[in-house]
Amino acid sequence: MKPQNKLSTGRHQEQAAGEQTAAANSSALEFQSVEELLRHDAAQTAVPPEIARRLSQSIAQSRSRRPWWRKLLD
C-alpha cells in the first residue's frame, strides 16, 4: 500500500504545482523587447530618495571632471 500512497501524493503535488503555474501565467505580461520590459519596470518602481540624491550628486560631479582617458593621454 505504501507505493500507491507515494504515487498519489506525488500526483497531488504535481497538480498543485500545475495550478500555481497556471495562476502565475494568467497575470503575466508579454513584452516585444527588453526595452519595453525595462520601461514598464521603471514606471512601476520608485527610486529611493537616497539613491536619487546620490545620483544627482554624481551627475553634477561628472560634468566638471575630465574623463579618465584624457588624463592618460595628457
C-alpha positions, 0 to 999 in steps of 0.5 A, spaced: 500 500 500 505 504 501 507 505 493 500 507 491 500 512 497 507 515 494 504 515 487 498 519 489 501 524 493 506 525 488 500 526 483 497 531 488 503 535 488 504 535 481 497 538 480 498 543 485 504 545 482 500 545 475 495 550 478 500 555 481 503 555 474 497 556 471 495 562 476 502 565 475 501 565 467 494 568 467 497 575 470 503 575 466 505 580 461 508 579 454 513 584 452 516 585 444 523 587 447 527 588 453 526 595 452 519 595 453 520 590 459 525 595 462 520 601 461 514 598 464 519 596 470 521 603 471 514 606 471 512 601 476 518 602 481 520 608 485 527 610 486 529 611 493 530 618 495 537 616 497 539 613 491 536 619 487 540 624 491 546 620 490 545 620 483 544 627 482 550 628 486 554 624 481 551 627 475 553 634 477 560 631 479 561 628 472 560 634 468 566 638 471 571 632 471 575 630 465 574 623 463 579 618 465 582 617 458 584 624 457 588 624 463 592 618 460 593 621 454 595 628 457 
